[in-house]
Structure formats: structure tokens, C-alpha cells
Amino acid sequence: MPPSDKSIPLSHIGATVTIIIWGVTFIASKILLDTFSTIEILVLRFTIGVIVLTIVDAIRTRAEKERKRLSMKDEITFFFAGVSGVALYYMMETVALTKTSASNVGILVSLAPITTAALALIWLKEERFYISYLYGFIIAFIGVYLVITNGSELEGFSAAGDMIAVLGTFAWASYSLILKRIDTGKYHIITYTKKILMYGLIVLIPFGYLSGFDITPSDFTLQNIFLLLIFLGIGASALCFMLWNYAVDHLGVYKASAYIYASPLVTLVTAGVVLHEPITLHAVIGSVCIIGGLYLSEHRFSLKRVKA
């Protein structure tokens, strides 16, 4: 779909809102981990997201009197998008956290824009890659490293855990590329986002079952638990996936992916305000690098163009 004059600024706003919310989810999840396991949080949040999107989509289709049957080819596309962007990405991130340090995972997961660009150069011929994207990615990644380490040394590494974290970035990159294969002129964004989350949840549930669920009704009576789950389910899942899908559709894979670098920055600020965690000079310098890298990624200047 060719971007309109209005879609570009809306896409930037959508990507910004998404990254802000996703940056805050780390804090919300950290609080919820006192009650639930990581996989339980994932299943609960995506269940809420699917339910909400299903209801909204049903209301929309009834109001618009839409009677559109999905082809098997499109269903397969939605399935693989859900498997890569929801199930595989989040499962790999979860497993990686059990095998290596959180700081390692945070840094390696931030490689997603670079792995996305690498795959896009091979598989996405309709989008051009500019050398300014690469410069911006490198500067922003340095900023991510400074923000996440926050002046301290890394806790070491685990070959298995670090490799799983890197593979997770390829899962997210695959999701971004699959999104470009969806006919957004044919399907409403609510419809295909609902499908993507639904298929991802279907794959997540068996993984969660094997990991062992231990959820009781009393868990939801604890203070703020229900509100945090609603935030993750409606805000971070249903709303953010729609906004992100919209951004990728109108901005393209390269520009949208660059926003991922800002997530650690949001987490840093939120952790400082909510959890009163210290912010060091390293983090401040890293924040400047992230903002500078994002700016460079969004502006081509007069740098030489590289054709994909």
C-alpha cells in the first residue's frame, strides 16, 4: 500500500507509542513475576489481547457489514507471522533469560534492527537500503549497550543463552518481513493483527502447559495484578501490535525497526521513576547515542544510496 501524506506522521506516532509502551512492559512484567512465571504472563497477556481484538473486530465487521472469507494462502501467512513474531520470539527471549544474564539478553535482542536489515536485503527487494541506516543502527546499538550496562560490567555470557537470544532477533526479523507479504488493502489491520496474535497464542499454550501452569483465582485478587495484566493484554499486545503493523506497512521495515533501539531508553527512564533505579553517566551518553542513531536512520542526508 503506497503511504499517504497522513499515514507517514501517524506511522511515526504509532511506532513511538508502541516503543514507549513496550519499554514499560519490562517494569510491569518484573512486578508480575512475583506472582506468575514468565510463560504464564505471556499466555495471559496474549489471551487478553486476542479476546479484545476478536470482540472489536466482530463489532467492526458487523457495523461495516463486511463478509470477507480468508483464503488458505492468507491464513498460512498469518500463521507464520504469529509463530515468528509472537511464539518464537517471546519463547526464545524467555528461554534465553534462564540461561544467560538479563543484560546480555537485552543487548542481544536489540540486534533486531540489524538482523532485520540483513534479511530484508536478501528477501525484500521492493525496499531500498540506505547507508545512513547502517550508521544509525551502529550508533544506536552502542547507545543500547551503554544504557543496559548502565556503567557496570556484563555478568559474563552463556553460549547457549546468547545464541538463543540472537536467534530470537531473527524470529522478529522474519515477522517484519512476513508483514510486508500481507495484503493490507484487502484485510483490516484489526483482522490480521487478531489472526497473528491468535496463531501465536495457539503455539504458546502447549509450551506453557509443558512448563507447568500454576495459576489460581486468588492470584488475580492481589493489588494491581489485574490492572497490570490488562495493560499488557490490551495496551502492549492488542494495541501495540496493531500500531507496529501499521508502522511497518507505511514506514517500511528499515525505518520501523530502528525504533526498537529506543525501548531500553524508555525502560531506563521508567525504572528510574518507578523503581528508583540509579541512572549513570554511561546511561545518559547511551541515551544520546540512541536518539542520534534514530535520527540518522530516519534521515538520508546526501549519503550514497545502496540498492537492495
Stockholm file with secondary structure:
# STOCKHOLM 1.0

chainA/1-308         MPPSDKSIPLSHIGATVTIIIWGVTFIASKILLDTFSTIEILVLRFTIGVIVLTIVDAIRTRAEKERKRLSMKDEITFFFAGVSGVALYYMMETVALTKTSASNVGILVSLAPITTAALALIWLKEERFYISYLYGFIIAFIGVYLVITNGSELEGFSAAGDMIAVLGTFAWASYSLILKRIDTGKYHIITYTKKILMYGLIVLIPFGYLSGFDITPSDFTLQNIFLLLIFLGIGASALCFMLWNYAVDHLGVYKASAYIYASPLVTLVTAGVVLHEPITLHAVIGSVCIIGGLYLSEHRFSLKRVKA
#=GR chainA/1-308 SS CCCCTTHHHHHHHHHHHHHHHHHHHHHHHHHHTTTSCHHHHHHHHHHHHHHHHHHHHHHHHHHTTCCCCCCHHHHHHHHHHHIIIIIIHHHHHHHHHHHSCHHHHHHHHTTHHHHHHHHHHHHCTTSCEEHHHHHHHHHHHHHHHHHHHTTSCCCCCCHHHHHHHHHHHHHHHHHHHHHTTSCTTTSCHHHHHHHHHHHHHHHHHHHHHHHCCCCCGGGGGSTTHHHHHHIIIIIIIIIHHHHHHHHHHHHCHHHHHHGGGGHHHHHHHHHHHHSCCCCCHHHHHHHHHHHHHHHHHHCCTTCCEECC
#=GC SS_cons         CCCCTTHHHHHHHHHHHHHHHHHHHHHHHHHHTTTSCHHHHHHHHHHHHHHHHHHHHHHHHHHTTCCCCCCHHHHHHHHHHHIIIIIIHHHHHHHHHHHSCHHHHHHHHTTHHHHHHHHHHHHCTTSCEEHHHHHHHHHHHHHHHHHHHTTSCCCCCCHHHHHHHHHHHHHHHHHHHHHTTSCTTTSCHHHHHHHHHHHHHHHHHHHHHHHCCCCCGGGGGSTTHHHHHHIIIIIIIIIHHHHHHHHHHHHCHHHHHHGGGGHHHHHHHHHHHHSCCCCCHHHHHHHHHHHHHHHHHHCCTTCCEECC
//
